[in-house]
Each structure stands twice: as C-alpha cells, then as structure tokens.
Amino acid sequence: MTLWLSSPEFGNLPEGQHLIRIQASPNYRDGEFRNQVPTTMLSGKRSRWASMYDHFFGDHPRLRPTQALPMVETDLNRLDRNQDAIVWLGHSSYYLQLAGKRILIDPVFSSNAAPLAFLNRAFGGNYPYNAAAMPDIDYLVISHDHWDHLDYPTLTAMRSRIGTIISPLGVGAHLARWGFDSERIHEADWYDTLVLEPGLTVHVLPARHFSGRLIRGNRTLWAGFMFETTQHKIFYSGDSGYGPHFAEIGQKFGAIDLAIMDNGQYDPDWSQIHMMPEEAVQGALDLRAASLLPAHSGRFAMANHTWDDPYRRIAAASQGKPFRLLTPTIGEVVRIADRQQAFTPWWELPGI
C-alpha cells in the first residue's frame, strides 16, 4: 500500500516555502483549507459506510448511457484563435479561446478518472480527444487536485506544449513532481488576481468543495475562476456546492457573459459539496449570467443519479429564466459572442 501511494500519480503535498505561503492564507486553519461557510462531506442521514455501500452495491439503473453519446470531432488546431469560443470536452474539461489565447481547463482525456483503472470509467464510444489532438496551450487552468480534474497521464503527455499554469494554492506541488518547471506554475488564493497579459485577466475565486488525491484531504485549495477580457467575462465554478460565494462574485464583477456551472455527480448525501441542477440555476442567477453552460457530467458516472438527470433537470429549471441555457454536445464550438446560437436537447435522442 505504501509503495502504491508513493507512485507519481498521487503527486506531492506542499512543503518548504510553498507550505509557509499556504499557512499564511486566511483560508487555511489547523492544518487544512476550509470553506467560507461550514461544510460537511456527508450531509445526509446515512453513515459514511452505508453511503459507500449503496454507492458501490446499490441498485441504481441507467447510470451510464446504453449507446455512445453524440460527439463532434472539432480540429482545435484549425479554429481561428482570434474568435472567442468554448469547446466542452466532456465532464469538466474545457478548451477556451479568449483574447487570442488558448486556455485548457481541467483536461482529463484518460478512459478513467481514479487511481484504479476499474473505477470511474468513461462512457463508451469513440471519444475523439487526447493530448495529441490539443494545440499548444498558452494557459492551463486547474481547479483542484481530484482525479477527475487533475489527470496525470493527460498532463504529462502535454507537458512540453503547455505554457503557463494557473492553480489554487498547493496544487503546484503535484505538477512539480510531474516535471513541470516551477517558474511556469502560478498558484493563487481566493480573490487573487492574475494579469496574464494586456486584455486577459484571471481572478481566482472561492468554491465550496474539498481536495485530496485519496487519503490526504484539504492540504491543497480548490477554486473557481473568472476570465476577464475587454470583451467578455467568463466564470467557471469548478466543483462546488451552492453557497453565498456566487452572490458575492456577482456583486463584485457585475453581470457576466457566461457561467460554466457544476451540474453533475450530486447526491443528497453530499449536497454541500456539489450542486443539484436547480442550485446551479440559482447560482447562475446570483452571478447575473447571460448564459449558463452546465459542467461535470456527460462522461463519467461518479454519483447514483441517471446519466441524463443533470440535463433534464437543468433544462426544466432554466425555463423562463433570464439567461440562455447552452447544451452543446462534446466537441461542439460555442461562439461566445453569438447570442443566437442554439443547441439541441441531445440527451433526449432515442436509444441512449
């Protein structure tokens, strides 16, 4: 067990000067990071063991689609990099083009998202994206160090083609172990602002979640992000339960163009660390978002809801709301400035 946990996939915990900086954070107390509001991992009535037993052995039909989900194989290298666009790559992986720069968020191109190959297997089908298909990336953004957001095989395969890395405090220790130069890693605390270059700023913002790559929890920070250019403001929630931070961010930044919101892998037993679809809608309202793009579903079954539940519920909850719900398939290009672009309810296709 000790030898297995020492393998590089598990990364490293912060130490030395990095740990000293973490210990100075107002969000770090008694040896771990804390959420802005009291948050429990298991918020239901069942014990941890009862919840785990039900998760692995309970009867939960339709966790996975019976056929491959529709996907579009977009050649990202051929996109006009001066067109502001977003491409959902499944789960919480996103490719962004903003202010002429190429940004990759939480890329996971592996066929599973866990330390063991039989856990968190991707849905079936010919998934068209991998490290080799990616263009050179100006900015890699990592929201936290969970396996379905920080993927060792993906990042090591892309190491030579990634420029600057932006992450919450502590995550850089994993990346440093994986061979990334420390000069390329920019760690930040909640409400830190990084001016990447003229016309492109990233704000690191609170989320309501937790961290850890198996047994060592909350030693690294988790975060959301606001990408701000002269033309647009794009928000990515990261993994997050609903909380007052959305209203705080909405007040701080004013109305935003598009909110990418956590909308999958939820359960009543962990209702404080992931949002139900209706809460994702409320979060978008708090943010005063013009458009809502759901995240954290469509590629892995890590909770006990049906695979299409996030889409059905968020579509219903978005009816009559003052924002556009964007539901591209994996690989479809979302043109940020195009307020008329529409997408089909692909989860309703027969047979899946």
C-alpha positions as CSV (number, residue, x, y, z in Angstrom):
1,M,0.0,0.0,0.0
2,T,2.8,2.5,0.9
3,L,4.6,1.7,-2.3
4,W,1.4,2.2,-4.3
5,L,0.7,5.6,-2.6
6,S,4.2,6.8,-3.4
7,S,3.7,6.3,-7.2
8,P,3.9,9.6,-9.1
9,E,0.2,9.7,-9.9
10,F,-0.5,10.7,-6.3
11,G,1.6,13.8,-6.6
12,N,3.2,15.6,-3.7
13,L,2.0,17.7,-0.8
14,P,3.3,21.2,-0.4
15,E,6.4,21.8,1.7
16,G,9.0,24.3,2.4
17,Q,8.3,27.9,1.2
18,H,5.2,26.7,-0.6
19,L,3.8,25.4,2.7
20,I,4.8,28.6,4.5
21,R,2.8,30.6,2.0
22,I,-0.2,28.3,2.4
23,Q,-0.1,28.6,6.2
24,A,-0.4,32.4,5.8
25,S,-3.6,32.0,3.9
26,P,-6.8,33.2,5.7
27,N,-8.5,30.1,4.2
28,Y,-6.1,27.7,5.9
29,R,-6.6,26.8,9.6
30,D,-5.4,23.9,11.8
31,G,-3.5,22.2,9.0
32,E,-6.1,22.3,6.3
33,F,-8.0,24.6,4.0
34,R,-11.6,25.5,5.0
35,N,-14.7,26.6,3.1
36,Q,-16.2,30.0,3.6
37,V,-19.2,28.5,5.3
38,P,-19.4,25.4,7.5
39,T,-19.4,22.4,5.1
40,T,-19.6,18.7,5.7
41,M,-18.6,16.0,3.3
42,L,-21.6,13.8,4.2
43,S,-24.6,15.9,4.7
44,G,-27.3,13.1,4.6
45,K,-28.6,10.9,7.4
46,R,-26.7,7.8,6.4
47,S,-23.3,6.9,7.8
48,R,-20.2,7.0,5.6
49,W,-20.1,3.2,5.3
50,A,-23.8,3.0,4.5
51,S,-23.4,5.6,1.8
52,M,-20.3,3.9,0.3
53,Y,-22.1,0.5,0.3
54,D,-25.1,2.0,-1.5
55,H,-22.8,3.8,-4.0
56,F,-21.0,0.6,-5.0
57,F,-23.6,-2.1,-4.5
58,G,-27.0,-0.4,-4.5
59,D,-29.4,-0.8,-7.4
60,H,-29.1,2.3,-9.5
61,P,-30.3,1.9,-13.1
62,R,-29.2,4.0,-16.1
63,L,-26.0,5.3,-14.5
64,R,-24.5,5.0,-18.0
65,P,-25.9,5.5,-21.5
66,T,-26.6,2.3,-23.4
67,Q,-25.1,3.8,-26.6
68,A,-22.4,6.3,-27.3
69,L,-23.3,9.9,-26.7
70,P,-23.2,12.2,-29.7
71,M,-19.8,13.9,-30.1
72,V,-18.2,16.3,-32.6
73,E,-14.6,15.9,-33.6
74,T,-13.5,19.5,-33.9
75,D,-10.0,20.1,-35.0
76,L,-9.0,22.6,-32.4
77,N,-5.8,23.4,-34.2
78,R,-7.8,24.8,-37.2
79,L,-10.0,27.1,-35.1
80,D,-9.5,30.8,-35.7
81,R,-7.7,31.7,-32.5
82,N,-9.0,35.2,-32.7
83,Q,-12.6,34.0,-32.3
84,D,-13.6,33.8,-28.7
85,A,-15.0,30.3,-28.3
86,I,-15.5,27.5,-25.8
87,V,-15.5,23.8,-26.6
88,W,-16.7,21.3,-24.0
89,L,-14.5,18.2,-24.0
90,G,-16.7,16.2,-21.6
91,H,-17.1,16.3,-17.8
92,S,-15.4,19.4,-16.6
93,S,-12.8,19.7,-19.4
94,Y,-13.0,22.8,-21.5
95,Y,-11.0,24.4,-24.3
96,L,-11.3,28.2,-24.4
97,Q,-10.1,30.8,-26.8
98,L,-10.1,34.3,-25.3
99,A,-8.2,37.4,-26.4
100,G,-6.3,35.4,-28.9
101,K,-5.0,32.9,-26.3
102,R,-5.6,29.2,-26.0
103,I,-6.7,28.1,-22.5
104,L,-7.3,24.5,-21.3
105,I,-9.4,23.8,-18.1
106,D,-9.2,20.6,-16.1
107,P,-8.3,18.3,-19.0
108,V,-9.0,14.6,-18.5
109,F,-8.5,12.6,-21.6
110,S,-7.9,9.2,-19.8
111,S,-10.5,6.5,-20.0
112,N,-10.9,6.5,-16.3
113,A,-10.7,9.2,-13.6
114,A,-9.5,7.4,-10.5
115,P,-6.3,5.8,-9.1
116,L,-7.6,2.3,-10.1
117,A,-8.5,1.5,-13.7
118,F,-11.8,-0.1,-13.0
119,L,-13.2,3.0,-11.1
120,N,-14.9,6.0,-12.8
121,R,-14.6,4.5,-16.2
122,A,-15.6,6.8,-19.1
123,F,-18.8,6.2,-21.0
124,G,-18.5,4.1,-24.1
125,G,-17.9,5.4,-27.6
126,N,-15.1,6.7,-29.7
127,Y,-14.0,9.7,-27.6
128,P,-12.2,11.9,-30.1
129,Y,-9.9,14.0,-27.8
130,N,-6.5,13.2,-26.5
131,A,-3.3,15.0,-25.7
132,A,-2.0,14.7,-29.3
133,A,-5.2,16.4,-30.6
134,M,-4.6,19.6,-28.5
135,P,-2.9,22.6,-29.9
136,D,-0.1,24.3,-28.0
137,I,-1.8,25.7,-24.8
138,D,-1.0,29.2,-23.6
139,Y,-2.6,28.8,-20.2
140,L,-3.6,25.6,-18.3
141,V,-6.1,26.1,-15.5
142,I,-6.6,23.5,-12.8
143,S,-9.5,24.0,-10.3
144,H,-8.4,21.4,-7.7
145,D,-6.5,18.1,-7.3
146,H,-9.2,15.5,-7.6
147,W,-8.6,12.7,-10.1
148,D,-11.4,13.8,-12.5
149,H,-9.8,17.3,-12.8
150,L,-6.1,16.7,-12.4
151,D,-5.1,13.8,-14.7
152,Y,-1.6,12.6,-14.5
153,P,-1.4,10.9,-18.0
154,T,-3.0,13.8,-19.8
155,L,-0.8,16.4,-18.3
156,T,2.5,14.5,-18.6
157,A,1.7,13.8,-22.2
158,M,1.1,17.5,-22.8
159,R,3.9,18.9,-20.6
160,S,6.1,20.3,-23.5
161,R,3.1,22.1,-25.1
162,I,1.8,23.9,-22.0
163,G,2.9,27.4,-21.3
164,T,1.7,28.9,-18.0
165,I,-0.2,27.0,-15.4
166,I,-2.7,28.6,-13.0
167,S,-3.9,26.7,-10.0
168,P,-5.1,27.2,-6.4
169,L,-2.6,27.1,-3.6
170,G,-0.8,23.8,-3.2
171,V,-1.7,22.1,-6.4
172,G,1.7,23.1,-7.9
173,A,3.4,20.6,-5.7
174,H,1.8,17.8,-7.7
175,L,2.7,19.4,-11.0
176,A,6.3,20.0,-9.9
177,R,6.7,16.3,-9.1
178,W,5.4,15.6,-12.6
179,G,8.2,17.5,-14.2
180,F,6.6,21.0,-14.7
181,D,9.0,23.9,-14.1
182,S,8.1,25.8,-11.0
183,E,8.6,29.1,-13.0
184,R,5.6,28.1,-15.1
185,I,3.3,27.5,-12.2
186,H,1.3,30.4,-10.7
187,E,-0.5,29.4,-7.5
188,A,-3.1,31.7,-6.1
189,D,-5.5,32.1,-3.2
190,W,-9.2,33.1,-3.3
191,Y,-9.7,36.6,-4.7
192,D,-6.2,36.8,-6.1
193,T,-6.0,38.5,-9.5
194,L,-3.5,37.4,-12.2
195,V,-3.0,39.8,-15.0
196,L,-1.7,37.4,-17.6
197,E,-1.2,40.0,-20.3
198,P,-2.8,43.1,-21.7
199,G,-6.5,42.3,-22.2
200,L,-6.6,39.0,-20.3
201,T,-7.0,38.7,-16.5
202,V,-7.9,35.7,-14.4
203,H,-9.4,36.0,-11.0
204,V,-9.1,33.0,-8.6
205,L,-12.4,32.8,-6.7
206,P,-14.0,30.7,-3.9
207,A,-15.7,27.4,-4.4
208,R,-17.4,25.2,-1.8
209,H,-15.7,21.8,-2.0
210,F,-12.7,19.8,-0.8
211,S,-9.4,18.4,-2.1
212,G,-7.1,15.4,-1.9
213,R,-5.9,12.5,-4.1
214,L,-7.1,9.7,-1.8
215,I,-6.2,9.7,1.9
216,R,-4.7,13.2,2.5
217,G,-7.5,15.8,2.3
218,N,-7.7,19.6,2.2
219,R,-4.0,20.2,2.1
220,T,-4.4,22.0,-1.3
221,L,-7.0,24.6,-2.2
222,W,-10.0,24.3,-4.6
223,A,-11.3,27.3,-6.6
224,G,-13.4,28.8,-9.3
225,F,-12.2,31.3,-11.9
226,M,-13.3,34.5,-13.7
227,F,-11.7,35.0,-17.1
228,E,-11.9,38.7,-18.0
229,T,-11.1,40.3,-21.3
230,T,-12.0,43.7,-22.8
231,Q,-15.0,41.9,-24.4
232,H,-16.2,39.2,-22.1
233,K,-16.4,37.8,-18.6
234,I,-16.5,34.0,-18.3
235,F,-17.0,32.3,-15.0
236,Y,-16.0,28.6,-14.2
237,S,-17.4,27.4,-10.9
238,G,-15.0,24.4,-10.5
239,D,-16.6,21.7,-8.3
240,S,-18.7,23.5,-5.8
241,G,-21.8,23.2,-3.6
242,Y,-24.2,26.1,-3.6
243,G,-23.2,28.9,-1.3
244,P,-23.1,32.7,-0.7
245,H,-20.0,33.0,-2.8
246,F,-22.0,33.1,-6.0
247,A,-23.8,36.3,-4.9
248,E,-20.5,37.8,-3.7
249,I,-18.9,37.2,-7.0
250,G,-22.0,38.6,-8.8
251,Q,-21.8,41.8,-6.7
252,K,-18.0,42.1,-7.3
253,F,-17.9,41.6,-11.0
254,G,-21.4,42.7,-12.2
255,A,-23.3,40.9,-14.9
256,I,-21.2,38.2,-16.7
257,D,-21.5,36.8,-20.2
258,L,-21.3,33.1,-19.4
259,A,-21.2,30.9,-16.3
260,I,-19.9,27.3,-16.5
261,M,-21.5,25.7,-13.5
262,D,-21.1,22.4,-11.6
263,N,-24.1,20.2,-12.6
264,G,-23.5,16.6,-12.1
265,Q,-22.2,13.9,-9.6
266,Y,-24.6,15.2,-7.0
267,D,-26.3,13.2,-4.2
268,P,-28.4,14.1,-1.1
269,D,-25.6,12.5,1.0
270,W,-23.1,15.1,-0.3
271,S,-25.4,18.0,-1.0
272,Q,-23.0,20.7,0.4
273,I,-20.1,19.9,-2.0
274,H,-21.9,19.6,-5.3
275,M,-24.9,21.4,-6.6
276,M,-28.2,20.0,-7.6
277,P,-29.2,21.3,-11.1
278,E,-31.7,23.7,-9.5
279,E,-28.9,25.1,-7.4
280,A,-26.7,25.6,-10.5
281,V,-29.6,27.6,-12.0
282,Q,-29.8,29.7,-8.8
283,G,-26.1,30.2,-8.9
284,A,-26.3,31.5,-12.4
285,L,-29.0,33.9,-11.3
286,D,-26.8,35.1,-8.4
287,L,-24.0,35.7,-10.9
288,R,-26.3,37.6,-13.3
289,A,-25.1,35.4,-16.1
290,A,-26.4,35.9,-19.6
291,S,-25.7,32.3,-20.5
292,L,-25.4,29.0,-18.5
293,L,-23.2,26.1,-19.6
294,P,-23.5,23.0,-17.4
295,A,-20.4,21.1,-16.4
296,H,-19.4,17.9,-14.5
297,S,-21.5,15.4,-16.4
298,G,-21.7,13.6,-19.7
299,R,-18.6,11.4,-19.5
300,F,-18.3,9.6,-16.1
301,A,-20.8,8.2,-13.6
302,M,-19.5,9.1,-10.2
303,A,-22.8,9.5,-8.5
304,N,-26.0,7.5,-8.4
305,H,-28.3,9.6,-10.5
306,T,-29.2,8.5,-14.0
307,W,-26.7,9.8,-16.6
308,D,-29.2,12.2,-18.2
309,D,-30.7,13.5,-14.9
310,P,-28.5,16.6,-14.8
311,Y,-29.6,17.7,-18.3
312,R,-33.3,17.0,-17.8
313,R,-33.4,18.8,-14.5
314,I,-31.4,21.8,-15.5
315,A,-33.4,22.2,-18.7
316,A,-36.6,22.2,-16.7
317,A,-35.2,24.6,-14.0
318,S,-34.0,27.0,-16.7
319,Q,-37.4,27.5,-18.2
320,G,-38.4,31.2,-18.0
321,K,-35.1,32.3,-16.5
322,P,-33.3,35.4,-17.8
323,F,-30.4,33.5,-19.3
324,R,-29.7,31.2,-22.2
325,L,-29.1,27.5,-21.4
326,L,-26.2,26.3,-23.6
327,T,-26.2,22.5,-24.1
328,P,-23.6,21.6,-26.8
329,T,-22.5,18.1,-27.4
330,I,-18.9,17.1,-26.6
331,G,-16.8,18.9,-29.2
332,E,-19.3,21.5,-30.5
333,V,-17.9,25.0,-30.7
334,V,-19.8,27.6,-28.6
335,R,-19.3,31.1,-30.1
336,I,-19.3,33.3,-27.1
337,A,-20.4,36.5,-28.9
338,D,-23.2,34.7,-30.8
339,R,-26.4,35.3,-28.7
340,Q,-28.5,33.4,-31.3
341,Q,-26.6,30.2,-31.4
342,A,-28.8,27.3,-30.3
343,F,-28.2,23.7,-29.4
344,T,-30.5,20.6,-29.5
345,P,-31.6,18.6,-26.4
346,W,-29.3,15.7,-27.5
347,W,-29.8,13.8,-24.3
348,E,-33.4,13.1,-25.5
349,L,-32.2,11.1,-28.5
350,P,-33.8,7.7,-28.7
351,G,-31.7,4.7,-27.6
352,I,-29.3,6.4,-25.2
